[in-house]
Amino acid sequence: MEQDVRISRAMSTIKHKIVVMSGKGGVGKSTVTVKLAEEFTRNGYRVCVLDADVHGPDIPKMMSVREPEITLTGNLINPIPTPVGATVMSIEFFLPSEDTPVIWRGPKKTGAIRQLLSDVNWEGIDVLIVDNPPGTGDEPLTVLQSIPAIDGVIIVTTAQEVSIHDVEKCINMVNQLKIPVMGIIENMSYLQCPECGKRIALFGKDGGKYLADKFDLQFLGEIPFEKGISVDNESSASSYISTGMVKIFNKLEKYLKDGGVN
């Protein structure tokens, strides 16, 4: 198909392509995506986040994009700049308003994602981070099958059994499609008491490590409950640096520099 050729040509200009996924909603996958984009940007990479969640495109809000101005380079749509220096592209930019629901069936959703891949100006991007919606349905499948030469998938989970149960399906999906898994991130691992310093595991312990051991994957690290992350997601610019996210970034950067070797 002509569109396949356009997608392949557009994606070939991007140095690294990372997909963030989880089989379960509510695990903080989009927050992880945004904080990773900030870390890569902070370390000198030119980053774009593609929001592939058609029904709940929250990435623009989380990256403090307000009233974006759509511009073109030739016939291609330019990604929208954010206050932290990264850029973002989302279906939300083309809706009449922020609270307009997207009531689409599968073919229209997959068509919209593929059109973003083919018709956006990805020139000059070092790292494309795709925020997939939860599950193993139309949108995640379209992203994984349409983007050539994906460097790897980052799997986000909490330690809860119900999250682990759904995430296992997500990992199996990625494995069936023969796409590398860069590693597992356990989000909301614990809450540290501000008075005594004790760690409180609200959702259980070591769920991410269990998945990494079961599937022979790299455990990228834990991210605790951190007020600074929540405040950043509601503010106009990021200033909070998560120690856990810095450690995870270092592992991911090494993975990319080593050509995919954990």
Secondary structure by P-SEA (a helix, b strand, c coil): caaaaaaaaaaccccbbbbbbbcccccaaaaaaaaaaaaaaaaccbbbbbccccccccccccccccbbbbbbcccbbbbbbcccccccccccccccccccccccccaaaaaaaaaaacccccccccbbbbbccccccaaaaaaaaccccccbbbbbbcccaaaaaaaaaaaaaaaaaccccccccccccccccccccccccccccaaaaaaaaaacccccccccccaaaaaaaaccccccccaaaaaaaaaaaaaaaacccc
